[in-house]
Amino acid sequence: MRQGTIEIMLLALAFMSLQFWWIRITLKNGRTGEVDKWGQKTNPDKQSELEKTKKELEKIFRA
């Protein structure tokens, strides 16, 4: 074997394993629903509560 063959094979193996991991995570996030910018699942109930609170605060500050 030529010099560096083992290192290239290890690098290729690490690259392929990272690619499979990235694809798996991407598919998993796509199946579980919406994800916010920090990678956490969004909760629709929590979003609606935030919207209600936001509207209440806007009413208070407009008065």
C-alpha positions as CSV (number, residue, x, y, z in Angstrom):
1,M,0.0,0.0,0.0
2,R,1.1,3.5,-0.7
3,Q,1.8,6.0,2.0
4,G,-1.3,7.8,3.3
5,T,-3.8,5.2,2.1
6,I,-5.0,4.4,5.6
7,E,-5.4,8.1,6.5
8,I,-7.4,8.8,3.4
9,M,-9.7,5.8,4.1
10,L,-10.3,7.0,7.6
11,L,-11.0,10.5,6.4
12,A,-13.5,9.2,3.9
13,L,-15.2,7.0,6.5
14,A,-15.5,9.9,8.9
15,F,-16.9,12.1,6.1
16,M,-19.5,9.5,5.1
17,S,-20.6,8.9,8.7
18,L,-21.1,12.6,9.2
19,Q,-23.1,12.7,6.0
20,F,-25.4,9.9,7.1
21,W,-25.8,11.5,10.5
22,W,-26.7,14.9,8.9
23,I,-29.3,13.2,6.6
24,R,-30.8,11.3,9.5
25,I,-31.1,14.4,11.7
26,T,-32.6,16.4,8.8
27,L,-35.2,13.7,8.1
28,K,-36.0,13.3,11.7
29,N,-36.6,17.1,12.1
30,G,-38.8,17.1,9.0
31,R,-41.0,14.4,10.4
32,T,-41.4,15.8,13.9
33,G,-42.8,19.2,12.8
34,E,-41.6,22.7,12.9
35,V,-38.3,23.5,14.5
36,D,-37.2,27.0,15.8
37,K,-33.9,28.6,15.1
38,W,-32.3,26.8,18.0
39,G,-33.3,23.4,16.8
40,Q,-36.1,22.9,19.4
41,K,-39.6,21.7,18.4
42,T,-42.1,24.5,18.5
43,N,-45.3,24.0,20.5
44,P,-48.4,25.4,18.8
45,D,-50.2,25.8,22.2
46,K,-47.3,27.9,23.5
47,Q,-47.3,30.0,20.4
48,S,-51.0,30.8,20.7
49,E,-50.4,31.7,24.4
50,L,-47.7,34.1,23.4
51,E,-49.9,35.6,20.7
52,K,-52.7,36.2,23.3
53,T,-50.2,37.8,25.8
54,K,-48.8,39.9,23.0
55,K,-52.2,41.2,22.0
56,E,-53.1,41.9,25.7
57,L,-49.9,43.9,26.2
58,E,-50.5,45.8,22.9
59,K,-54.0,46.8,24.2
60,I,-52.5,48.0,27.5
61,F,-49.8,50.1,25.9
62,R,-52.1,51.7,23.3
63,A,-54.5,52.9,26.1
